Amino acid sequence: MTITDIPTQAQAKAKKRSTVRASDPKNPNLTPAQLDEFGDRLDALRQEVLGKLGKEDADYIRMIVKRQQQFEIAGRALFYLPPAWPLAVAALSVSKILENMEIGHNVMHGQYDWMGDPKLNSRIYDWDTMAPGENWKYGHNYIHHTYTNILGKDRDIGYGILRMDEDQKWTPQYLGNPLYAFLLMIFFEEGVALHDLEVDRIRSGERTWEQTKQVGKPIVKKVGKQVLKDYVLFPALTGPLFLSTLAGNAVANVVRNIWTFNIIFCGHFPAGVATFTEEECENESRGHWYYRQLLGSANITGGKLFHIMSGNLSHQIEHHLFPDIPARRYPELSVEVKKLCEEYGIEYNTGGLTHQLWTVAKKIVRLSFPNGKPKTNRTESPSADESVAA
Amino acid sequence: MSITTKLLGSKAVAALTSPHGVDRYLEMFNPMWVATEVRARVVDIKRENPNAEGSAPVATLTLQPTSTWRGHRAGQYVQVGVELPGSARRMTRCFSISSAASLPGERITLTIRANDEGQVSKFLVNEAQVGQMLHLSQAEGDFTIHESAATPTNNHLVFITGGSGITPAMSIARTLLRDGYDAKANRKVTFIHFARSEADQIFADELAAIAEADNHIDVHLRYGDQVFSEFELRRLVPDFKNTDTWACGPGGLIELVKDAYGEENARLRVEFFKPPAFSTGAAGGDVSFTRSGESAENTGATLLEQAEALGLKPEFGCRMGICFSCVKTKTDGTVRNVLTGEESSLPDEEVRICVSAPVGDCAVDL
């Protein structure tokens, strides 16, 4: 199973592998009773924070929305001043990043539904990106968050394009893994929008064209809306500066793409993050679900501003344990989660942005080649292989 | 509608201001500036029953809605959303409009009784100050009359109301009188109202003035133990079963009125309040899924499981309360969140049916 035993600087002791299984010896083999107890304690933690939700959280999200709007207004306005173009792009990029991450992603998770404000309601909000909220909520909130890191079930493992796990069968097309990853980073917005089309599943015959057309319609509509806004209306409003505004909007969108791609890839792909087989998750208890979220996610360390700009997805572990709790609560939750992990001997995967990114990059490059040694220490599950490789 | 409003409400502006919408930008400057949403500022608050000992206070709030308010027909209600102090939760409740029919942008009044269980009504009556901003819906409801002072008919109209159920009927009576209704048309209106006590009677002076005037409106006020009886109604309106009637009040009154008129009597329009149900603390009772018409004994399982046991196929996702795919409106009853144990009895509340189990009787729009 181990193919790259390269001790990293940060964690010289714990050897990191390209792909880690839940069954790996480094992970504690918790008994069902222990898992239940573990689950109960996390439930209690969740309860504690839910009880605290109130004005502070509402004020916070409204403050973020206000700041984001101010950045957006500044960005859109500065395009009228050609020398200020770089400033305009910067302001618009910040606005788009804030909107997609701390606002859009989190609001659409239902984190603020309790406020009863239709403007911040997961069923109404649709973010400033090409992926329609409705499709994304299905693929992300349901599929990805429920089946996190289960091979063959979680479509966020490689997004149907990349080989991110040894158990995805290698084919020569994966030699382009690093190139695909790079392109996905630049066109992340388009990639996320198309993700829900599950093009790979049409090729494999699991899905018909008819079904795909149904999913495709809202995508076409949303993409049209986004294009109209950023590449027609706003440029047209700046009259003779049409092209410069259009270019600025495009750059801001790409800046946002690069940033979100990097944050998100650090969530589940850094070295040490475990994947699970379907068998391991059959009739899963709530405790095991928590355990899987913990082993299947990784955090990024950083300052307060960094956490805000990443929509607190730098606390991916806490986000996966408590996806519907307002993200600004993750830092305080992480203190307790870490303590629990120590108690149960569960690895709490965290590191600086560059460190986490570096291990992700290594994984992408390594997995563009076939697996080295044959696997020895775990039973194969051919069905999982097949569906992931598709 | 002014050109500015039209422009701000246009699709192009909506596209430019997505995803928040133009109102989120306008409110940065003035909460009364809106393009699509409806809000209102409280401009006056008047206590209606200052001398009523031992009964809940009632107040009339005068609201100045935003220019987006499309007006209302007499008898309609409006949803009022408010963030209670100390909590960031917006609570939304329905209140009948007590003022005469309004035109777009015109002021309206709400006459509200501060129910013991009603957090919103208590806040609006006891704590709200002039200047308070409220979120409104457009006017809703069909508890209205299609006749006006100018309609050339001589139909007899009957209103039977109880407690604060008087408000929509008051709106109708005020509209008729404002628009020139008088005795000349020889059109009779019979207004029967039941209140807890004389001191608790709201609109007392105005009702007395209406009764006094030569307008063919008869007002019959009944207090305390004088409950509705078919016998009395027959004495006042012999042919009541064939007379257009509007009844609004607590569930008990409505049941009596319905019995008197007989099932399926199209002449009778009713509207009643939905007080929050009280938890029985245990499973039991009936669960009904109103849209599909299915119902069964409450097994204590989650609403999703009980719906599926009845052969329904509601949409769901994670089945563990994280993805919000299964949110439905619980129209009546109490549910317990199986994850948190928290119980909630609010009417018309959105619940995740995969983690909500009914406690006692429960109805879900599914």
Interface residues (C-beta under 8 A of the other chain):
Chain A: D43 R46 Q47 L50 L53 G54 K55 D57 A58 D59 V65 K66 Q69 I73 E99 G104 H109 G110 D113 W114 M115 G116 D117 K119 S122 R123 Y125 D126 W127 D128 K137 Y138 N141 Y142 H145 T146 K225 L228 K229 L233 F234 L237 R286 W289 P323 D324
Chain B: A12 A15 L16 S18 P19 H20 G21 R24 Y25 M28 G81 E83 G86 S87 A88 R89 R90 M91 T92 G317 C318 M320 G321 I322 C323 F324 S325 V327 L339 T340 E350
